[in-house]
Amino acid sequence: AFRFCTMRKLPSVLARTLTSETSGSPVLPDMSEVRSRLRDIVGASTNWRDHVQAMQERKALHTLLAKRQEDLPPRRMKDSYLEVVLPLGSQPEIREKYLNVHNSVRFGRILEDLDSLGVLICYTHTKQEMQPRSPLSIVTALVDKINLCKKIIYPDCDIKFTGNVSWVGKTSMEVKMHMLQLHDGDYSPVLDATFVMVARDPENKRPAFVNPLVPGTPEEEEIFKQGELNKLKRIDFSTASLLKMAPTAEERNIVHDIFLNTLDTRQEGKGTVSFRSRKLPPNSVWMEDAKLKGLQICHPQERNIFNRIFGGFLMRKAFELGWATACSYGGSRPFIVSVDDIMFQRPVEVGSLLLLSAQVCYTEKNYIQIRVHSEVYDADTREHQTTNIFHFTFVSENEVPRVVPKTYG
């Protein structure tokens, strides 16, 4: 699993620098305080029955939006730097929420916490003095990458999250976060995460400008450049989609080789060989037989500060279905090593029926890649709409069968 771990030096150097500058406060906020701060910043209602009025009150904040990005004061990376503790060791009463049956931490809960922290970091970057409430609606656009370098997250040791805004566009922000766990008096790295957040108007309808980011040191310059490269890679990846352009010659050869390797040549003598004459290679599973599905009713309990379904909740449910798919496919306990390509295409409304479909899409030795497709069903219109696509990479305790596609799609 360590080949998936890319705990880059630059962010950790920056984290140490920023920690030394912000170490004046002895008590770090915890995750409950993160969510409380978010509610205060947005002015969100704590009662579902009041949510319509709360959103109506946000309309008045339109006048506080900047007309141009140049009108907003530039910020440094240290201005958005936050440290938050998850006191699993020092506060045993909160462990139950994070505990799984294997006596380690539920990774889905960690995804929820990262999502909340990423939003708060962005609000810290865009905070205007003398304005207790922010006119911005900051939402998660995508999870660019989460890399883990520990198989086990212990349920009885304190966890610390750190993070800051690492790159800024006109209306979007990249956030880098790190998770560390306390062992023998020292915090050791567990994961790196990169989220991309977008800012929108108070009603979450149109893009809104955010404060520019000014790197202040050579390390920050490098981090900022990496953020720009990440943006360009995302653009290239989206334009190279098979839904927009034909596969390359190399890709066509790969697909055809898979087809030829699964062609049932025994039918040739009978003169019945066809595209449908297929046979499964040894120690393999047809891709269509490596699926699991799930359904969630989206209750108000799972809403975010904008009264849509919390993105962290969607990530947790998708991860748990992905884990179950990897577990049933490999026949042993899988461990998450990488999360990639979580795209939030549209918000999920409270009351929706959320349909999740997990698919083993690639295997190699002990590794299993799972794609989870999330869609909502509108009972009134009877329409299905894709909301998210997730990719999780697991490592199994044993070598797993090869997954083989049966159709071109």
C-alpha positions in Angstrom: 0.0 0.0 0.0 2.9 2.3 0.5 3.3 2.9 -3.3 0.0 4.8 -3.1 1.3 7.0 -0.3 2.6 10.4 -1.5 3.1 12.4 1.7 4.8 15.3 0.0 7.4 17.2 1.9 6.3 20.7 1.0 2.9 20.7 2.7 4.4 19.2 5.8 7.1 21.9 5.9 4.4 24.5 5.5 2.4 22.9 8.2 5.3 23.1 10.7 5.9 26.7 9.8 2.2 27.6 10.3 1.9 25.6 13.4 4.8 27.5 15.0 3.1 30.8 14.1 -0.3 29.7 15.4 0.7 27.8 18.5 -0.4 30.5 20.9 -3.7 28.9 21.7 -3.2 25.8 23.9 -6.7 24.3 23.3 -7.5 23.2 19.7 -11.2 23.2 18.5 -12.8 19.8 17.9 -15.1 18.7 15.1 -18.3 19.6 16.9 -16.9 23.2 17.2 -16.1 23.1 13.4 -19.7 22.4 12.6 -21.0 25.0 15.1 -18.7 27.7 13.6 -20.1 26.8 10.1 -23.6 27.3 11.3 -22.7 30.7 12.8 -20.9 31.8 9.6 -23.8 31.0 7.4 -26.7 31.7 9.8 -28.1 28.2 9.3 -31.2 27.0 11.2 -30.9 24.2 13.7 -34.6 23.3 13.2 -35.7 21.8 9.9 -39.1 23.6 10.1 -37.2 26.9 10.1 -35.0 26.2 7.1 -37.0 28.1 4.5 -37.0 31.3 6.6 -33.2 30.9 7.3 -32.5 30.7 3.5 -34.8 33.7 2.9 -32.8 35.7 5.4 -29.6 34.9 3.4 -30.9 36.7 0.3 -30.2 40.1 2.0 -26.4 39.2 2.0 -26.3 39.7 -1.8 -25.2 43.3 -1.3 -22.0 42.1 0.4 -20.7 40.2 -2.6 -17.7 41.6 -4.4 -18.2 42.8 -8.0 -14.6 41.9 -8.9 -12.0 39.7 -7.4 -9.6 42.7 -7.4 -11.9 44.4 -4.8 -11.1 41.7 -2.2 -8.0 41.8 0.0 -5.3 39.2 -0.9 -4.6 36.5 1.7 -1.7 34.3 2.6 -1.7 30.6 3.2 -1.2 31.1 6.9 -4.4 33.2 7.1 -6.5 30.1 6.4 -4.4 27.6 8.4 -6.5 25.6 10.9 -5.8 22.8 13.4 -8.6 20.7 14.7 -8.5 17.7 17.1 -10.7 14.6 17.1 -10.2 13.5 20.8 -10.8 9.8 20.4 -8.2 9.0 23.1 -9.0 11.8 25.6 -12.8 11.7 25.2 -13.9 8.0 25.0 -17.6 8.9 24.9 -17.3 10.0 21.2 -15.6 6.7 20.1 -18.8 4.8 19.4 -19.6 7.0 16.5 -16.2 6.3 14.9 -15.8 2.6 15.7 -16.1 -0.2 13.2 -16.5 -4.0 13.8 -12.7 -4.5 13.4 -12.0 -2.1 16.3 -10.5 0.6 14.1 -11.9 3.9 12.9 -14.7 4.1 10.3 -13.1 5.8 7.3 -16.4 7.1 6.1 -16.6 9.3 9.3 -13.2 10.7 8.5 -14.5 11.7 5.0 -17.3 13.6 6.7 -14.9 15.4 9.0 -12.5 16.3 6.1 -15.5 17.8 4.1 -16.6 20.0 7.0 -13.1 21.1 7.8 -12.4 22.0 4.1 -15.4 24.2 4.0 -14.4 26.0 7.3 -10.9 26.5 5.9 -12.3 28.3 2.9 -14.6 30.4 5.0 -11.5 31.4 7.1 -9.7 32.4 3.9 -12.6 34.5 2.7 -13.6 36.0 6.1 -14.3 39.8 6.0 -13.7 41.8 9.2 -16.9 43.4 10.6 -19.1 40.8 8.8 -20.2 38.1 11.2 -22.0 36.2 8.5 -20.5 35.3 5.1 -22.4 36.1 1.9 -20.7 33.1 0.3 -22.1 29.6 -0.1 -19.0 27.4 -0.2 -19.6 23.9 -1.4 -17.4 20.9 -2.3 -16.8 20.6 -6.1 -14.6 17.6 -6.0 -12.1 15.5 -4.0 -9.0 15.5 -6.1 -7.0 13.0 -4.1 -6.8 11.3 -0.7 -3.7 9.1 -0.1 -3.3 7.0 3.0 0.0 5.6 4.4 -1.5 3.7 7.4 -3.7 0.7 7.1 -5.2 1.0 10.5 -6.6 4.2 12.2 -6.8 3.5 16.0 -10.0 4.2 17.8 -8.4 5.1 21.1 -5.8 7.7 20.1 -6.3 11.4 19.4 -6.4 12.5 15.8 -5.3 16.0 14.6 -6.4 17.5 11.3 -4.4 20.4 9.8 -5.1 22.3 6.6 -5.1 25.5 4.6 -6.0 27.0 1.2 -3.2 26.0 -1.2 -4.5 27.5 -4.5 -7.1 30.0 -5.6 -8.8 30.7 -8.9 -11.5 33.4 -9.5 -14.3 31.5 -7.7 -12.7 28.2 -6.6 -10.2 27.2 -3.9 -8.0 24.1 -3.5 -7.6 23.0 0.1 -4.8 20.7 1.3 -5.5 18.8 4.6 -3.4 16.4 6.6 -4.5 13.9 9.2 -2.2 12.7 12.0 -2.6 10.4 14.9 -1.1 10.5 18.4 1.3 7.6 19.2 3.8 7.6 22.1 3.5 11.4 22.5 4.0 12.2 18.8 1.6 12.8 15.9 2.5 10.7 12.9 1.0 11.1 9.4 -2.0 9.1 8.3 -3.3 10.7 5.2 -3.1 13.7 2.8 -6.2 15.1 1.2 -6.8 17.6 -1.6 -10.3 19.1 -2.0 -11.6 21.7 -4.4 -14.3 24.0 -3.2 -16.3 26.6 -5.1 -17.9 29.8 -3.8 -21.4 30.8 -4.9 -23.9 33.5 -4.0 -26.0 33.5 -0.7 -28.7 31.4 -2.4 -26.1 28.9 -3.9 -27.2 29.8 -7.5 -24.3 31.7 -9.2 -20.5 31.8 -8.8 -19.0 34.4 -6.5 -15.5 35.8 -6.3 -13.1 34.8 -3.5 -10.0 36.5 -2.1 -6.9 36.0 -4.2 -4.0 34.0 -2.6 -0.5 35.4 -2.5 2.4 32.9 -1.8 4.8 34.4 0.7 7.7 31.9 0.7 9.5 29.6 -1.8 7.6 26.6 -0.3 4.3 28.4 -0.7 5.2 29.2 -4.3 5.8 25.5 -5.1 2.5 24.5 -3.4 0.7 27.2 -5.4 2.3 26.0 -8.7 1.2 22.5 -7.9 -2.4 23.7 -7.4 -2.3 25.3 -10.9 -0.9 22.1 -12.4 -3.7 20.1 -10.7 -6.3 22.5 -12.3 -4.8 22.0 -15.7 -4.7 18.2 -15.3 -8.4 18.2 -14.4 -9.2 20.2 -17.5 -7.2 17.8 -19.7 -8.8 14.8 -18.1 -12.4 16.1 -18.7 -11.6 16.9 -22.3 -10.2 13.4 -22.9 -13.3 11.7 -21.7 -14.5 8.8 -23.9 -17.9 10.6 -24.0 -16.2 13.5 -25.8 -13.5 11.9 -28.0 -12.6 8.6 -29.5 -10.2 6.2 -27.7 -6.5 6.3 -28.8 -4.9 3.6 -30.9 -3.3 2.1 -27.7 -6.6 2.1 -25.9 -8.3 0.4 -28.9 -5.7 -2.3 -28.9 -6.1 -3.0 -25.2 -9.9 -3.3 -25.6 -9.5 -5.7 -28.6 -6.9 -7.8 -26.8 -9.3 -8.2 -23.9 -12.1 -9.2 -26.3 -9.8 -11.8 -28.2 -8.7 -13.3 -24.8 -12.3 -13.9 -23.9 -13.5 -15.2 -27.3 -14.7 -18.8 -27.2 -12.7 -20.3 -30.1 -14.3 -23.7 -29.6 -17.3 -22.4 -31.6 -15.2 -21.9 -34.7 -15.6 -25.5 -35.9 -19.3 -25.2 -35.6 -19.3 -22.0 -37.6 -21.2 -20.2 -34.8 -18.4 -18.0 -33.4 -19.6 -14.4 -32.9 -19.2 -11.4 -30.7 -21.5 -13.1 -28.2 -19.3 -16.3 -28.1 -17.4 -15.4 -25.0 -15.7 -17.5 -22.2 -14.4 -16.4 -18.9 -10.6 -16.8 -18.4 -9.3 -18.8 -15.4 -9.5 -17.1 -12.0 -11.6 -14.3 -13.4 -15.0 -12.7 -12.8 -17.2 -10.9 -15.3 -17.4 -7.2 -14.5 -21.2 -7.4 -14.6 -21.1 -9.9 -11.8 -19.1 -7.7 -9.5 -21.7 -5.2 -8.4 -23.6 -4.1 -5.3 -26.4 -1.6 -5.0 -27.9 0.5 -2.2 -30.7 2.9 -1.5 -30.8 5.8 0.9 -33.8 8.0 1.8 -32.4 11.5 2.4 -33.7 12.7 5.7 -33.4 16.2 7.2 -30.9 14.8 9.7 -28.3 14.5 7.0 -28.6 18.1 5.7 -25.8 20.6 5.5 -25.8 24.3 6.4 -27.5 25.1 3.1 -30.3 22.5 3.7 -29.1 20.1 1.0 -27.7 16.7 1.8 -24.2 16.9 3.4 -21.5 16.0 0.9 -19.6 14.2 3.6 -22.6 11.9 4.2 -22.7 11.1 0.5 -19.0 10.2 0.6 -19.5 8.0 3.7 -22.4 6.1 2.2 -20.5 5.6 -1.1 -17.3 4.5 0.7 -19.2 2.0 2.8 -20.9 0.4 -0.2 -17.5 0.4 -2.0 -15.9 -1.3 1.0 -18.6 -3.9 1.1 -18.2 -4.5 -2.7 -14.4 -5.0 -2.3 -15.0 -7.2 0.7 -17.4 -9.5 -1.1 -15.3 -9.6 -4.2 -12.0 -10.3 -2.5 -13.3 -12.6 0.2 -11.3 -10.9 2.9 -11.0 -7.6 4.7 -10.1 -4.8 2.3 -8.1 -1.7 3.4 -8.5 1.7 1.8 -5.3 3.1 0.3 -6.5 5.8 -2.1 -9.6 8.0 -2.9 -9.7 9.8 -6.2 -12.1 11.4 -8.6 -15.1 12.3 -6.4 -17.0 14.7 -8.6 -20.0 16.6 -7.1 -22.1 17.2 -10.2 -25.3 18.4 -8.6 -26.7 18.9 -5.1 -28.9 16.3 -3.5 -32.2 17.6 -2.1 -33.6 16.5 1.3 -36.3 14.0 0.6 -34.6 12.5 -2.4 -34.2 8.8 -3.0 -30.5 8.2 -3.4 -29.5 5.2 -5.5 -25.9 4.0 -5.1 -24.3 1.4 -7.5 -20.8 0.1 -6.8 -18.8 -1.7 -9.5 -15.4 -3.4 -9.4 -13.8 -1.8 -12.4 -10.1 -2.9 -12.2 -8.0 -5.4 -10.2 -4.3 -6.1 -10.0 -2.8 -8.6 -7.6 -4.2 -7.6 -4.2 -5.6 -4.3 -5.4 -9.3 -3.6 -6.1 -10.6 -0.4 -7.7 -14.2 0.4 -7.1 -16.3 2.9 -8.9 -19.5 4.1 -7.2 -22.2 5.8 -9.2 -24.7 8.0 -7.2 -28.0 9.2 -8.6 -31.2 10.6 -7.3 -34.7 9.5 -8.3 -37.4 12.1 -8.3 -40.7 10.4 -7.6 -42.7 13.3 -9.1 -41.0 13.4 -12.5 -39.8 9.7 -12.4 -36.4 11.0 -13.6 -32.9 9.7 -12.6 -30.0 12.2 -12.4 -26.3 11.5 -11.7 -25.1 13.4 -8.6 -21.7 11.9 -7.9 -19.0 9.5 -9.2 -16.6 8.0 -6.7 -13.4 6.0 -7.1 -11.8 4.0 -4.3 -8.7 1.8 -4.3 -8.5 -1.0 -1.7 -5.8 -3.5 -1.0 -7.1 -7.0 0.0 -5.4 -9.4 2.4 -5.2 -12.0 -0.4 -4.7 -11.9 -4.1 -8.0 -11.3 -5.9 -9.5 -12.7 -9.1 -9.1 -10.6 -12.3 -12.2 -8.6 -13.2 -13.0 -8.9 -17.0 -15.3 -6.6 -19.0 -17.9 -8.4 -21.2 -19.2 -5.4 -23.2 -17.5 -2.5 -24.9 -19.0 -0.1 -22.4 
